[in-house]
Amino acid sequence: MSSLKKSLMQAGLALVLTFGIQLSATAVDFSLVDTQGKTHTLAEQKGKFVVVNFWATWCPPCREEIPELILFHDNHKAKDAIVWGVSYEKANPAKLLQFIDEQMMSYPVMPMSPSQVPPFGSIRGLPTTVLVAPDGSVARTHLGGITAKTIEGYMQQWCQTNPAAKEMKVCR
């Protein structure tokens, strides 16, 4: 075997291993309190996809994706997925509530200070969306604006590539 072929095979194996580790990483259970005072825990959502969207009111791409997240949440909340908006900024509580109301956000919003390390590790930029799979693993991390169609594609991809997904109601 040529050294070039061997190097390419090793690089491919490294990519497969990295990709596999990324897909099987288990999300850390955590809880956050939303702006209405309700506590939400990841463990309570087992069996559903949870879209955890880190955003800020001052972030233009974050503001642009809100209608897509509302659409996704409203279309999926009763069956297979929910959205959690994590306001990742030091926001005045009254101004945050006003913003949520103005944007007509139908999903829970949980304030989190940027000084706190999120349960999925540090956030490299906003918006960042973490898709937690029904088994509690991190299915995908997406940096930048996201659409409902993209999230649905990530869900479908996880269901098609995860052997345990065949047994899960949300993947049928």
N, C-alpha and C positions, 0 to 999 in steps of 0.2 A: 504494500500500500504506500502510495506517495506521501511525502510529508505534508503536502498541501491538503490532500484528501483527509489525512488523519487530523490535521488542525481544524478543518471544516467540521468534521464529525464531533470533535471535542467541543467546538464552539456551539454546535447544535445541541449537544447534550447539556451543556451549561445553560442554554436558553430554556430547554425543556424543564430542567431541574428548577431554575429560577421561577419560571412560569407556574410550575406545579406547586412550589412552596407558596407563591403569592396567592394562588387560588385556594389553598387549603388552610391558610392562616385563620385561626379562630379569633373572632372578635371578642374583645374583653367585655364582660357584662358591665354595664354602667347604668346609672340613673341620672336623669336631669329633671329639673322642675320647670314646667312651662310658665308662660306669662299669666296663666289663670290659676297657678298654684298647684296644679296636678303633677304628680311624680310619674315619670315614664321610665320603665326599665327595659333593656334589650331582651332580657330573659322572658319577659311577658309576651314578647312578639314571636317567639319560636314558632316555626311553621309558616311564617309570612316573610316576604322580603321587606327590609326596612331601608329606606332611602334616607341617609343622614346627610343633610346638605349644610355645609358650613358657609356662611355668608355674612355680609355687613350692609347696613343701610347706605353707606357712602360708596359702595362698589357698583359701578355701572353694569358689568356683566351679571352681577348677582341680581340686580333689579330686573334685568331683561329676562332672566330665566324664571322668575316667580310665576308668571301665567302658565308656563309649561309644568311647573311643579304642582300648581293648583289643579290643572287639568289631569295630570297623572294621579294625584292623590284622590281626587273625586271619582275617577274612573276605576280605581283599584282598591280603595280602602275597605270595601265590603267583602272583597274576595281574596286577594292574594298579596297586597303590598300597601304600605303606608309611607308617608313622608314625615320626617322630623326636620324642622328648620332650626339650625343652631346659629343664633345670632352671635358671631364670634368677634365681638367688639365691646368696648366700654360704652354702653349706650344708656342714656337717661331712660329709666323705665317708662315714664309717661310718654316720651317721644317714640319709644319702641312700640308701645301699644297703639299710638296714633298711626304709625307707619303700617303696622299689621292691619289695622282697620281700613286705612286708605287703599291698601293693596288687595283687600278682601281675601287675605290668606286663610284658607280653610283647614290647613294642617297646623298641628301644634308647633309653637316656636319656643325654644328654650334658650335663654341668655347664657352665654359662657364667656368669661373673660379671656382675652388672648394670653394672659399670664398663666392660665391653666393649660396643662398639656392634655390635649384630647386623647380619648381612649385608643385611637387608632394611630397614635404617634403625632409628630409635629405636622402642622399644616404648612405647605410650601407656598400657597397662594389662595386667593379667594376668587371665585367660589371653588370649593372642593366638595365633591359628592362621593360618599362611601356607600356602596350597595352591600348590605349585609344579607346573606342568603338565609333561607328558612332553617338551615341547620346551625346557624350561628357563625358560619365562616364568612370572611370578607370575600365577596364575589368579584368586586371591582372597585377601584378608586379612580375617579375622574377629576382631573384638574381643568377648570375653565367652565364656561357656560354649558348647560346640558338641556336636552329636550326630552319630552315624554317618550318620543319614539326611540331615542337612544337608550333610555332606561329600560324600556320594554325589550329592546334588542339584547341588552346585557342580561336581563332575566332569562330570556329564551336561550341565550348562549350557555348560561350556567345550567339550566335544566337539561340541555342537550349533551353537555360534556361531563356532568357529574353523575357517576354510576348510581348513587343513592337517590337521585332526583326522581327516578321512575316510580318510587314508592310514595312520593310526596304529592299531596292533593294539589298544591299550587302549580305543579309542573304538568298536570294532566290536561 
